[in-house]
Amino acid sequence: MRPTDITISNYRSIRRLSIPIHPLSVFVGENGVGKSNLYKSLSLLRDAAAGRITRTIADEGGLNSVCWSGVRKRGEDGRLRLSVKFDRLKYSIEVGYPAPLEAAFSGEPMIKSESIEGVQGKRTVLLMERKNSLVRVRSESGAWSSHRDAVLPSEPALAGFFDGKECPEIDLLRNAMLGWRFYHDFRTDPASPVRKPCLAITTPSLSADGSDLAAALSTLYTIRGDATDLQDAIQDAFPGAELRAWEQGGVCEFDLQLEDMPRPFRAHELSDGTLKYICLLAVFMGYRLPPFIALNEPETSLHPSLLAPLARLIAKASSRADIWIVTHSEQLMEALRSESSVPLRRVIKSKGATAIEGLTLGGEYRDDEADDDES
């Protein structure tokens, strides 16, 4: 089940944006325009499915830090609102300040409302509604059942309410969103787990911190038994190089043999940029890709010569998963456009708010509308 649209309201520099999600969505912009907030808002939706959205908000400085940073109109509640649409379902959540005596801890972010809507024929039907601690679900017969105090005020019903019989859509959405994967950066310092051997456990997809990199690479060698695609991708970035991964004594390791060097280099010996690229290789060439992958500035630490091979990796992977990328690299953007014909989505600031050039208030791109008119 793939997401088709996301709507963000009152999140940091984002006043309100409705953004369609394509198999490959790439956003480029200068520093300070709020493009990382596009990435972080998506991550908050996954946190709602995992039950930790209010903790994440608290970690980021609380609602005073996370909510809309611009001027508010008189009477606005200032709540953070997020929603995501799938083919036939829509999930929405509102987070706000606690009412007096509502929160266990003062200032704790509270879930004010949640809803799940479904499309039945030409109708949109409300399937689940949560107001504060009251959860109401509609059964297949159309009858409503109410569950008071079913979840804590700071706990998302998407994560904390389990009633698969009455409302299986809750489980369906939760599982779909928990499958999303976010890659912000990979540590490459000497103590980084990326540089260490890891337990030999079958690893179809790289973890968010890359700590199972050696296992993800070894899985490709062991299960597929043919690493031709992997070697082709390595040689595209490092001509004449060979990447090897193996299991021994219950742990997995890998090394890289460069064409002009007399011996291979283990992970702890590789340069930061080379190791970062191998991590990205595992992201986009994993045995089984997550259904939705989001990356924040994947070009960081990479030499400009690696951006074209990276673009080819991303373009090829977009046939296996939906990919969302924010970047400030014009070179990467141009390479992606060359490889995949992905349209340019430029993030800008308009009247102090993050905006995307060509995006209408209704959540459609003007170039998409022009294509529809021509067809």
N, C-alpha and C positions, 0 to 999 in steps of 0.2 A: 504494500500500500504506500503510494508515493504522495508527498505533499505537493500541492499545486499553488498555494498562495499563503502569504503571511501578512498579518497586519500588526503594526507596532504603534502604540500611542503613549506619550509621556514618558519615554525612556531616555534619560540624559539629554542629548542634543536632538533627539527625534521627537518632533511634535506629533506627527501622525504620518505614517507611510503604509500603503498597501502594495505589496510587491509580489508579482507572479514568480513562481519558481520553475525554472526550465532545467533540462538535463544538465546543462552547464551554465551557471550564472556567475559572471565575473564583474566585480565592481572595482574601479580604479579611482583614486583621489589623492589629493595632497594631505600632508599631515594636518590634523586639527579639524577636518571637515566632518568627522564622526563616522567614518566607514567601519571602524572596529566595533561601533555600537550596533551595526547591522549583524555582525557575527555574534556579539554577546547576547543580543536579544533572542536569537535563535537558540543559543545555549540555555537561556533561561527557560524556554519552553521544554527542553529536554529535562531540565532540573525539576519542572513541575511534574513530569511523569515519574521521576526518580524520588519525589517527595522532599526535595531539598531547595526549592526555589526561595523560600523565605530565609533560609540559612545563607544562601549565596548572596542575596540582597544585603543581609546583615554584614557579611564578610566584605562587601563592597562599600561599606560605610552607612548602610541603612537607607531608608526611603529618602531622606534629605539629600543624599548623594546620588541616588539612582534615578529618582523621578525627574521629569522635565526641568531643565536648568534655566529656561527662559522665563519671560514675563507671562503670568497667568491672567486670564480674563476673570473679571469679578464673578464669583459664584462657582468657579470650577473646583472640582474636588481634588484634582491633581493625582488621581489614581493611575498606577501603571496598568495598562491594558495590553494583552497579547492574545492573538488568535492564529490558528493555522487551519487551513482547509485541505482536505484530502478529496479523493474522487467523489465520495458520497457522504462524507462526514466533516463536521467542523467543531473544533474545540476552542473555547474562549476562557480566559481567566482575568480577574481584576485583583490587584493587590493594593492595599491602602493602609492608612494609619489605624490603630485600634481605637475603638470607642472606650470611654471610661469603664474600668473594671472588666474589660473584655480580654485583655492580654495577661498572660502569666507574668510577663516582664514588660515594663514600660518602654514604649517606642518600638516594640517588636512588630515586624510587618505581619499583617493579617490578610488572609484570603477573604475578600469581600464577596466574590461571586465566581462561579464557574458554570459552564454549560456545554452540553454536547447536542448538536443539531444534526439531523439526518435528512437526506433527500429521498423522498418517496414519490416516485412519479414526477409531477410538476410541483409538488408541495415540499416545503421545508418544515420538518416536524421536530419539536423540542423533545429530546430523549432523556436528558438528565439536567437538573437544575440544582445549583447549590447556592444558598444565601447564608453567609456566616457559617453556623454549624449545622444547618438543616440541609439535608440532601433529599431530593425527590427524584424518583426514577419512574419512567413509563415502561410498562411491560408490553409484550407483543400484542396483547389484547387492547392496549390503549389505556388501561387503568393505571392511575398513579399510586405509588406507595411512598410514604414519608419516613425518613430516618433521622430523628433528632439526636444531636450530639454524636453522629456517626463518625465525625472527624474532628480533630482539634482545630481551633480557629486559625492556626498557622500552618495547617496541614492540607495539601491539595487533595481533593476527593479523587482526582485522577490516579493518585498514588495510594491513598489510604482507604478508599472505599472498595470493597470487594463484594460484588453481587452479580456474578456472571450469568445467573439464570434470568434475572429481571432485566438487566441492561448489559448484554455482552459487548456492546460498543465501548464500554469503559476499558475492558481488558484489551480489546482490539487496538484502540488508540494508544493505550499505555505501552503495549508491546512494540507498536510501530515506532513510537518516539524514543523509546529506550534503545532502539537499534541505531539511532543517529550517532555519528562519531565526529568529534571536534578536535582539531589539531591546531593549537596556538603556537607552539614552538617546541623544539626538542633540545633539551640540555645537552651540551657537548663538553662541559668542563671535565677535568680528570676524574671526578667522583661520580659522573653521570652513569645511571644504570644502562644507558645505551652502549657504553663502552665495556660493559661487563658480560661475561657468559651468563646464560639464564637457564632455568629449568627446561628440560626437554618435554614440553607439553605441546600437543598439536595446536597450532595458532593460526586460524584462517584469516584473521584481521589484526592489524597492528593496534596495540593499545594506545590510548591518548598520549601517554608520556613516552612511548617507544621502548619501554623497559623490556619488552619481549621481542625485540628486533631480531636477535639471532634465531629465536624459535620460529618467527614468522617466515624468515628466509629458509630455514631448514625444512619447514613444512612444505614449501614449494618443491624442494628437491626430493623430499621423501614421498609425498603423496602423488605428485604429478609424474615424478620420475624423469622429467624432461624440463630442463631449465633453459631451453633455447631462447624463449621470449625474454627471460630475465637477462641472459648474457647479451642479447641484442640491445637491450635497453642500457646496460652498463657500457657497452662499446659505443653506443650513440653519444654518451656523455664523456667517456674516457676511452678514446680509441686504443684498441689493442689490449685493454684490461680484461681481467677475469675475476668474477666474484664467486667465492666458494663458501658453502655453509654445511655444517655437519653436526651430528650428535655423537657424543662419546662420554661414557660414564655418567649418564643421566643429565648431562647439560649440553646446551647448544652453543656453538661458536661460529664465527665467520671471519674470513680475511679477504683482502683485495690484492691481486697481483697486477701491478702496473707494468706497462710495456717496457719502460726504460729503467726498471729497477731489478736488481738481482734476486730479490726475495719478496714474498708477499708480506703485507702489513696486516696485523691484527687490529681489532676495533680500537684498542687503547692507543694505537700508534697513528691513526688516521687524522688528517686535518679536520678542523671543525666543519668546513664547507663540504668536504668529501663525505663525512659521516652524515651530515644533514641530508645530502642528496640520497644516500642509501636509505635513510629513513623514509624519504618521500617515495622512493622506489617501492619500498614495502607497503606504503599507504595505497598506492595506485595499482600495484600488481599482486596484491594479496590473493590467497587461494579463493577466498570469498569476501567480496567487498561489502561493507555496510550499505544499506539502501540509500543513505544520505550522508555525505561527507562535507564538512565545512572546514576551511583552512583560513587562518589569518596571516597574511603576508608570508607566504611560503618561500619567497625569494630571499628572505633574510639569511645572511652569511654565505650566499651562493655567488660564485664568480659569474659575471655577465655571460660568459660562454656556455654556462649550464642552463640558461633560461629557455633557449630553443628546445633542447632535449626534454626539459621539464614540461614545456607546453605540449610536446608530442605525447608524453606520458599522461597528462591530464586529459587531453582530447580523446585518447584511446579509452581511458577509464570511464569517461562520461557515457559510454555505451553500456556500461555495467552498473552504474550508480549515478544518482543525482549529485552534482558537485557544486558547491557554493564557495567562491573565493573572493576575499577582499585583498587588495594590493595597492601599493603606491608606485609600482614599477610599470612605467609606460612600455618598456622593452618587453616585459612578460606579457602585457596586454596585447601588444602588436603580434607577438609570436603566437599567442592563443588565437587571435583573429585569423592569422595565416593558416593555422592547423585545423581550425574547426568552424570558421566563419561566425564565431560568437560575436554578437553585436556589442559595441562599446557602451558600457553603462558607467557614466562618470558621476561620482559622488561630489556634491558641492554644498556650500552653505548658502541658504537663501533666507534673509531676514533673521539670521541667527539660528536657524534650524537646519538640520541635515536634510538634504533633498537629493533626488536622482534626476539628472537631465532626461527629459523626454517621458517621465513617468507622470501619468495623470492622477487626479484625485481618486478616480475610480479603480486604480490599480492596474492600468494597462499602459503599455509603451506605445508612443505615437507611431513608431515605425511598424509595430505589429498591426495597428489599426490600418495603416496605409497598405500593408500586405493584404489584409482582409478585403479592403476596398478593391484592390487590383484583381483579386481572385473572384 
